[in-house]
Amino acid sequence: MKKIISLLLILTLLVTFTGCKKNDTSESEKFAQLTKQWFVEDMSQDYLTTHFALVDMSKYGIEKPEVTLGEIENDEEDTTYKDRLAQLEKIKASKLSAQDQLTYETLTDYYQLQQEMLDFEYDYGFLFTPNSGVNNNLITNFTEFALRNEEDARDFITLVRDSGRYMDLCIDYTKQQAQQEIIQSDATIDGILEQCRRFIANVEDNEVIKAYNTSINKLNLTNSQDYKEELAQAVKEILIPAYERVIAMYEELKGKSVNQDGLYYYDGGKEYYAEMFKYRASSSQSVEKAEKALEKEIDRLVRKIVRQQVKLNDEEQNAFENADYGYSDPYEMLDYLKKAMQQDFPQIPQVNYTVDYLDPSVTSDNVVAYYLIASIDNLTDNIIKCNQSYCKDDPSYLCITLSHEGYPGHLYQHTYYFTNNPDQLIRYNLDYSGFTEGWAMYVEDYAYGYFEKSAEVRELNIYYNRFNYYLEAYCDILINYEGYRQDDISNYLQNFFTREYADELAESLYSTLVSDPLMFVPYALGYYHMTELYDKAENKLGEKFNV
């Protein structure tokens, strides 16, 4: 498995430490010291992660890592996960408190899964993709990089200068894959080329330059103009040429792939998908069981949609088709959400946030919005970015999007956890995206209730929301695990849509899911498991149930 630059945009599953009983103190202290040590080790290895996670690393005893973008492959001699698992085995988990035991089990699960992926024979994790590859993530890390002082201003220029070296490592690895006939489909390559060309089309007013200039102006440095010129030079002479080399490589590779279809058609691709599925879904459920569960839920939702549609009168039907929640300003939407959610969710401290639209040159077609995780030691500053092609002309759609990214979604979840558990640092770098995206999808159900006046329309919106995500994830499994091709997907979709629309949707879905396998799995499976947990609790507790 390669270690590549990732976006700090996904929440992690966070579990608290609590005090132990007297006779468990020594074991608890040993466990706490161990996890603190690991947090320091993790943060000391990666400059970008440390910069985004901590405003003041010195408070945690962390020395500043070397200012580079790092490497793309893990050291084959690195035994970090094995060593940590061995150390966990020495902890007497039965003597920990219930919550510490959960933390213990979670760390064990995570490190075992990471080691499994490292040891796995096949690796079809492409570094460049249309939506979530290095070509996208590097831009996001650069445009969201916070300049807190003059040292940050210098470090950022160092990172941009390092982008050429880093991109060349990624290019070399992709070429090594190509030598083994592991080449992406032409449709995937077209998506990568389009994204890269869109980014480099703006030279003088490139988004990386604009973001840096905006940030450095707030520092009021006497020599800020020198920094601006130096950064602009680095972007033009190093960063943009690096993307041009990516373009040149893919122009050369286009048309040479022996597989224009899903992972299933690569040697060991099905097994690779199953391994990655556990990680992306944040679930021990097998692909086969998840496939059956989604198929069953899709069929149930279709029946519910049909029944619910019949219930709507003309006014409600119009409200469903032409939603108007009465808000156009994102800050007004978030203010309303904060007030409306008080009946269902615990309060958190007041925090600051900005909501901005992404420039079209740095957007990904399938990314509607993102929440940039606030630093652990500075929860008050939060950032939400939206893809204006999806949201700006549809304020009602933005209302639901902001519930997912803001309140009571990612921003709320992150702030709530670290406000109540500021010492649980080890969990920051553990990625359980199925859990966090499952939460954000689950709270969208509430948002429809907060904004939609009609209960009948609210229910229909929820059914459609689940249907859409479950269908996308199910098709992902069919394509990449079961070997369905585009015509097969179209035939399946005709169970729900007209032939013409099924053909059109199949083409779009097939291209997306071949290019970025497992893209929708964290959302759909997380959504499914979160609502499943809710239903189980409600059924079990009956009148005692309290949301």
N, C-alpha and C positions, 0 to 999 in steps of 0.2 A: 504494500500500500504506500502511496506517495503522500508526503506531507506538503500540502499546497496552501497558499494564502486563502484564508476563508473570510467570510463576512462576519463581523460581530453583530449580527442582526437577529440572531435566534436566541431566545431565552433558554436557559438550562433548567432542568428539574432540580429544585432546591429543597433540601431537607435539613431540619434544624438540629443543633446540639441542645440537649437539656441536661440539667444536673442529674447525677446518678445517686443511687442510695449510698450510704456511708461505706458499706462493705465493698462497693464497686468503684470507689474513687480512684484507686491506683490504676485499674484497667482503663477507666475512662480517661484519665490523664495521659496514659500511654497512647491511647488512640488519638486524642486531641493533638498531642505533640507530633505524632506521626503525620497527620493530615496537614498540620501547619507547615511542617517541613516540606511536604510534597507541593503545597501551594507555592512556596518560595522557589522551589526547584523549577516548577512549570513556568512561573513568571520570569525567571531569570534566563530562560532559554530563547525567548521570542520578544523582540523589541515591540513589534506592532501590537501584540496582545497586551503587553504590559502598559503601553501608552494608552490604549483604549480602556483598559480595565481600571487603572489607577491614576489619580491625579498626583499623589505624593507617594511614590514607591518606597521612599526612605522610612516611612512610618511602619512598614512591614518587614524591614530589614532586607530589602531587595536592592541589589546593585544594578545599575543601568546596564541592560544587555547591549551588545554590539549593534550599532544602527545599520542593519541590513534587512533585506526582504527574506533572508534565510535561504534554505535549500529546498529541493522538491522531493527528495527521497530520504526516508529514515535510514540511519546508519544500521547496516546489517548486524553489527555487533551490539547494538543497543538492546539491553535486556531490562529496560525500565519497567515494563508491564509485568514481566515475570518476577522481577525483584519485589515489586509492590504486592503482588499476589502472595508471594512467600511471606512477606512481613505481615500481611493481613491474617494469614493462617496462624501466626503466633499470638494474635489477639484472641482472648477468650470471649467470643461474641455473646455467649449466654450471660455473661456478667455485665454487659452493657445495658443501658436503659433501652426501652422499646424503640425510641426514636434513633438512638445511636446504633441499634441493631439494624434499623432500616438503612441508615447511612452506610453502615458496614456492608450490607448486602448489595446496595446500589453501586458502591465502589468496586466490589468484587465482580458484579455483573459487567460493569463498564470496562474494567481492565481485561477481563476474560474475552470480551467481544473484540476489543482493540487488538489483542494478541492473535485471536483467530483470524482477523482480517490481514494482519501482517504475515501470518503463516500460510495464508491461502495461496494455492498454486497459481491461480489465474488472476489477472488484474486488467479489467476493462474500464478502469476509471480514467476517462479522457480528461486531460488538463484544460482543454479549450472546449467550451460548449456555447450554444447560442444564449443561454440564460443564466448559468451559474458557474461558469468556468473562470479561469484566471483572467481572461480578457475582460470579464465583467467585474470580478471581485477587486482587482487591482485598482480600477477606476474608482470604485466605491470607497475603498480604504483611503485613497488619495483625496477625494472630494470631501470626505467626512473627517479627515484628520484635524484634530483640534490644536490650534496654536495657543498655548497658555503663556508662553514666555519667549524670549529671544532664542534660547537653546532649542526649543521646538521648531522655530523658524529655520534654524540651521539644519537640524536633523531631517526635516522634511525634504530639503534640497538634496541631502545625502541619499535619502530613500529614492527619490526620483532618478538620481544619477545611477543608482544601483538597479534600476528597472531593466536596463539593457542586458546586464549580466543575468538577471533572474529570468527574463523572457527567453534568453538564449538557452538556458537550462531546460525550460519547458519545451522549446522548439526541438532541441536535441532529443529529448525523451519521446516526443511525438514521432520524430523520424525513426527512432529505434522501434517503436510500435509498428510503424509502417513497414519496416524491413521484415517484420513477422506477419505481415498481411493483416495487421490490426489497424484498419483505416475507417474513419466514420463515413456515413452515407453522404451522397452528394447533397441531399436536402439539408443535412446537418451542417455540412461545410458551407453551403450557401448562407445559412443563418449566422455562422461565425463570421464569414466575410462581410456580411451586411452590417453586423454590429461593430466590427473593427473599422470599417470604412466610415461609418457614421461618426465614430468618435474622433478620427483624425481629420475629418472634413473641416473642422474648425481649428485653425492653427493659432492665429493671433489672439482670438478670444476663446481658446480652449477652456473647457470647464474646470480642469485642474488649475490652470492659471487664474481663472476668475475666482475660484474658491479660496485659493491661497491669498490673493490680493485682498479679498474681503476680510479674511481673518487677520492678516498682518496689519491692516489699517486700524483694527481695534486695539493693537498693542501700543500704538503711538511711538514707535521707535524712530530715533533720529536718522537711522540709516536704512529705513524700510524700503526706500526706492532701490537701493543696491540689492537687497534680497529679492525684490520683485524681478529685477532684471536677470539675476542669477538663476532664479527658478524658471523664468520664461525660456532662458537659453537651454536649461536642462530638459525641459519639456520638448522643445523644438528639435534639439540635437540628439536626444537619447530616447525619451519616451515614445514620441511619435514614430521615429525610425524603427523602434522595437516592434510596434504594431504593424508597420509596413513589412517587416520580416515575417511576421505571422501570416499576413495576407499572401506574401509571395510563396510561403511554404504550402499553404492550403490551395492556392491556385495550381501548384504543381501536383498536389495529391488528389485533386478532384478528378473523379472518373476512374480512379484506380482501386476503389474498394471492392472486395470480393463479396461484401455483405451490405445490401441496401436495406436490410430489415433489422429486427430487434436483436437483443443480446442472445436470445435462444439459439441463433444461428452461428454464434461463435463457439469454438471448442471450449467447453466448460462454462459457457455463458449462462446457462440455466442455474448451475450451481453457484456461480458468482452472484447472480441476481438474488438467490435465496439468502446468501450470506449478507449482502448489503441490505436486504429487506429488513432483517432483524434490527439493524442499526437505524435505518431511516424511519421505521414504524415505531421505534421504542417499545417493541413488544416481542415476547417470546413465542407468540402465535406463529405457526408455520404459514408459508405462502398458501398452501392448499386450504387450510382452515380459513384464512383471511379471504381467499377467493370465494369460498362457499358462503361465508358470512355476508360479503358484499353483494353477491348475486342474489341472495335471499332478501337482503334489505332493499335492493334496487326494485325487485318485483313488488315488495310490500309498499314501497313509496309510490310506485306508479299507480297502484290501486288507491292509495290514500289521496293522491293528487286528483285522480278522476272523481272520487267521491267529494272531495273538498271543492273542486271546481263547480260542481253542480249546486252547491250550497250558496254560491255568490249571487247576489242580485246585481242589477245593471250598474249601480253606483259602486259596489264593491269590485266588480269586474274591471271597471274603469280605473279604480284606485290601484288595483293590482298591476294593470298594464301600464299605467302612467303615474307612478308613485311620485308624490310631492309632499315631503315632510315639513316644508315651510322654512327650511334653513338653506342658506347659500354660503355662509362664512364658516370655515372649519373650526375657528375658535368658539363660535357660538354653539356649534354642534358638540364640541367636547365639554363645554360648560353645562350644557343640557344633560349630557350623558352622566357627568359627575353627580348631578342632582338626582337624576332618575334612578341611578343604580344604588342609591343609599338604602333602599328598602330591601335589597337582595345581597349586598356585599359589605363587608367591614370597611370602615373608613381608613384612609391613609393620609399622611401629611401632605400639605400643599406643596406641589412641585411646579417648576417652570417647564414649558415646552414650546417648541416652534414647529409649525406645520408649513412645509414648502412643497412646491411642485418641482419635480426633476426636469432638467433640460432634456429635450428629446434626444440629444446626442449621446446621453449616458443612460438611457432607459433600456430595459429588457422587455421584450414583447409580452412575456407571461408574468411579469412582476407588476402587481397593481400598486403596492406600497410596501414600505418597511419601517420598522422601529429600530433605531440605533440604540443598543443597550447602553444605559447610563453607567458611568464609572461607579465602582463599588463604593468609593469614598466621596462621591459627589452625585447623589441621587437627584438633586434638585434640577439638573440640566438635562432635558430630554429632547430628542429630535425625531420627528416623523416626516418621511418623504413620500410623496404620492406621484404616481405616473399620471400626468395630466390628460393623456389620451383616454384614460378610463374614467377619471373622476371629475375633471374640471367642468365638463358640460353636463354632468349628471349629479347634482348635489345630493340627491337622495341615495345614490349609490355610495357617495362619499361618507354619508352618515354611518352606514354599516361598516365601511372600510375603517373608519376612525374608531369604531367600537372594537374592532379586531386589533388594531395597532395601539390604541390608546386606552380608553376606559370602557369596559372593565377588562381589556385584553392585555397585550404584552406590557405596556407601560405600567399599568396597575399591578400586574403580577410581579414584575421585577421590583417595583418600589415596595410593595407589600412585604415581599420576602426579606429583602435586605434591611428594611426598617425594623422588622421584628427579630431578625437573626443576623446581626452585623458581623458575627464571628465565624459564620459558616462559609469560609472562603474557598475551600477545596472544590466546592460544587460549581464554581464559576466557569471552569473550562470543560465541564462534562456536557456533552451535547445530547440531549434527549428531545430532539425536535418533534417527534411524534406526540410527546406529552405537551410541550409548550404550544404547538400549533393546534393540538386537540383542544386545549383550554380556549385559545383565541377563537376557534370555530364554535365551540360550545356557547361562548358569551354572545356570539352574533344572534343566537336565538332570543336572548333577552333584548338585544337592540331592536329587533323587529317589533317586540312588544312595547318598547319605550317610544318608538316613533310612529308605529302604525296604529291608527285609531280603531280599526275593525279587527276583532279577534279572529274572524274567519280568514281575512286577508293575511293576517300575521301567520296563521298556521300554514297557509298555502305557500307563503314565502319560505318558511322553514323547510317544508317538504321539498320544494324545488332546490333549495340550497344544498341539502343533504344529497338529493338525487344527483345533482351536477358533480359534486366532488366524489361521491362514491362511484359514479359511472366512469369518471376520468381515471381513478385509481384501479378500478376493475379492468378497464381497457389496457392500462399499463401492464397488469399481470398477464392478460391475454396475449399481448404483443411480445413482451420480453421474457416471459416464463413459459407460456404455452405455445408460442411460435405462430400466433395469428399474423396474417398479412393484411394489407389495407382492405382488400376485397372481403376478407373474413370479418373484419371489424364493421364494414359497411352492412354486411348481411345481418350481423348481430344488432346493430343500431336500428335496423328496419323493424325491430320488434316494438320500437317506441316512436319512430319518426317516419315521414314519407321517404320514399326511395331517394328522391332528389336531395333532400336535406341530409339524409343518412350518408350519402356519398360525399357531400361537401364536408360534413363534420368528421367523417372518417379520415379524409385527406389531411385535415388540420390536426386532428388528434394523433394520427400516425406519425406525422412529421415531428410533432412536439415530443412524443413519448419515445421515439427512436433516438432523438437528439439528446434528451435529458431523462433517462429512465429514473423512475422512483420520484419524480418531481412532485406529484400530488399525493403520494403515499402518506407522508407525515400529516397532511391536512385531513385526508379522508379517514385513515385508520385511527388517528388521534381523535377525530370527531366521533367516530363510531364507538371507540372504547370509553370516551368521556361520557357520552349519553347513555351507554350501556351501564356504567357504574352508577350514574344518577338513577336510572330506572330500577336497578337492583336494590339500591338503598331505599328508594321510595316504596317499593313493593315489600321489602323486608320489615321496614319500620312502621308502615301504615300511618296511623294518626300521629305517631310520635315523630314522623319525618319533619325535619326543619332544614330548609335549603341553606 
